[in-house]
């Protein structure tokens, strides 16, 4: 069992930066992948970035060069550094933990990111 708590969201002007944190507790050793997803009103939840237990990262194309995912294993925390934010980045950002086998997934409650023009 993994519990996730996101923080760091807020209101920022276009071009600004935010750093989101995902604090994990529980059986964190069993997690294979932690990802950041976002969901804007009227849209499906989409992957923003992900990092594996081995440190491999992946990003959605629109986030490459602007967002960086990282982790601090000692703190059981994954970060999403968001730079050059755009209004279209406005969404609720969720942290997700996945175990591939046996398969399970855990979601945080989300943190709101609002980027003003």
N, C-alpha and C positions, 0 to 999 in steps of 0.2 A: 504494500500500500504506500502510495506517495501522495502527499498533500502539497499543493502549490499555491503560493500567494504572490500575486503580481503587485508591483508598486512602481512609482516613478512617472506615471502619466500626468497629464495636465494640459494647460493651454499654452501654446507657443506660437510665435509669429512665423510666417513662411521664411525659410532660410535658417531657422533656429535649430537647436539641438535638444534632445532629451535622452536620458538613459533610463531604460526600464530594467527592473530587477525581477527575477523569478526565484523566490526562495523555496526550496524543496525540503520536505521533512518526511520521515518514514523510511521505507526500504529503498533508499536512493541508489544503493549498490546494484539494484536489479534493473535500473533504467538504461536502455540502449540509446535512446534519442530524446533530446529535449528540443522542442521547436517553439518558435514564436509565430503565432497566427494573428490575423486581424479580420475584423468583420465590420464593414461599413453598412449603414442603413440600406436595406433593400438589396444587399449583395451577399453572396455566399462567403463563408469563411475561407480565407486563403492563407497559404503558407507564406511567411515573411522570410524566415531563416531557421535553420536547424543546426544542431551540433550533436555529434555522436559521442558515445563514451570514449572513443578513441581520439576525439578532437577534430574529426573531419567536419567541415562546415559546408553548408549549401545556402544559397540565397535565391530568392525570386529575382528575375532579371531587372525589374524596376528598382530593386533595392541595392543591387550591386554597386559598390563604390560609395554608397551613402550610409548603409547600415552595417554594423559589425556585431556578430554574436560571439560571445566568449563565456567562459565558465571559470568559477573558482571552486574547485572540488572541496577544499577545506571548509568553505562556507556553505557548501551545497546550494550555490546560487549561480544562475545563468543570467547574463546581462545582454541587453540589446541596446547598443549605442546607435542612436539615430541622428544623423546630421543632414543638413540641407533639406529640412522637412518642407513638404509641399502640402497645400490644402487637401489634395487627394489622399494624403496619408492619414487623414482624419478617420478614426475608427476605434473600436474597442480592441485592444490588443490582449491576446490570451497566451498563456504559457501552457504547453502540453508536454507531458512525459509519456513515452512509449516503451513498452517492452515487446520485443518481437516474438519471443517464444519462451514460455507460453505468452500469448498475445494479450495485452491489456493496455489501456490508455487512461490517463488522468488529466483533467483540465483544471486550470485555475478559474477564478471568478472574473478575471479580466480587469484591465485598467484603461480608462478613457484617455485617448490622445486627440486633442483638437488643435488643428493648425489653421490659424487665421491668415487671411490674405493681407 
